[in-house]
Amino acid sequence: MSIFWTIWITVITLIVIIGCAVLLRITSKNTTGVEEGQPMPHTFDGIQELNNPLPKWWTGLFWFTIVIGLLYTFAFPSYTANWNGLLDWTSSEQSVMSKEESAKLAETSHSQYQREMNAAEEKYGAVFKELAYDENGVYKDLTLVAEDPEAVKVGQRLFLQNCAQCHGSDARGSTGFPNLADNDWLYGGEPQAIKDSIMHGRQGIMAAWKDILGEQGIKETAAYVLKLSGRRVNAIEAQAGEERFVMCAACHGADGTGNHALGAPNLTNKIWLYGGSRKAVEDTIRNGRSGVMPAWSEILGEDKIHLISAFVYSLSQEK
């Protein structure tokens, strides 16, 4: 943020605090010419007011909050990026992007968040390693980790902390965010494929076809796609759409069953990432889709990701 806004916010803050102090000082003085506790020379609706000042404890509390406001203003950072406060305190290190950078700040950072993260890593890091590694110091096979109730429980907690915002606390996703509790996978449901997705992220792009197909072509292609999943559609539109589908087969396959290597979804089942209504399917073909799964390797580290992967894998396995 520019220095202008730093000055602007600081000046307004000080005006408000100092203004409160001046107002309190003025109202604390008896300027009425009437002794305290005596009736005032005016009445309202037959009620005569007494000249009673604020209680001393109340006035003292106001002065206390004003002093605290001034101390807080100078001790802690402002809402801008140009003043860190006299204590040099921050809620988090906004410049930190990886675990390696976090480790360098272990002893020197004034960030409360960073100190808490360092303490948690020191306390629980050994637990993660014990659950993720075998006796030879090698990562356990994910299928074995998924059979360990304690490892799955820890993986679930890590999932709730980091993944539930998009995929839901039950991992069943929502529109635009895949359901991780079924057996339908865009990039494959093998344990290593799941781990790769979390480690390195995914970016799935569905091209927009409106300029190539036109509105009639979109309707026909959508009819054929819906037919693939067993829906009743206009037979003439579906037949025309089948001929147009050759452009889609490069990604979704000639039979529409998808391609894990490209993240192209299976169109023959009734699972739809962006909705399975005719309108939703037409919108997808018309405007395309762009889905991004961020990479978590630099944020969580492989130990935690190994446990999350085992938890996610366990969700799709028959109990």
Protein Blocks (a to p, Z undefined) as FASTA:
>chain_A
ZZklmmmmmmmmmmmmmmmmmmmmmmmpcckopaehiacfbdeehiacddddddfklmmm
mmmmmmmmmmmmmmpccfbfkbgbjnlpafbdfkbcbfklmmmmmmmpcbfklmmmmmmm
mmmmmmmmmmmpcfkopacdfklmmmmmklmmmmmmmmmmmmmmmnopnlnapehiacfk
bcbdfkbpafklmmmmmmnopadddddfklmnommlmmmmmmmmmmmnopacdfklmmmm
mmmmmmmmmmnopnonopfknopacfkbccdfkbpafklmmmmmmnopadddddfklmno
pmlmmmmmmmmmmmmpcZZ
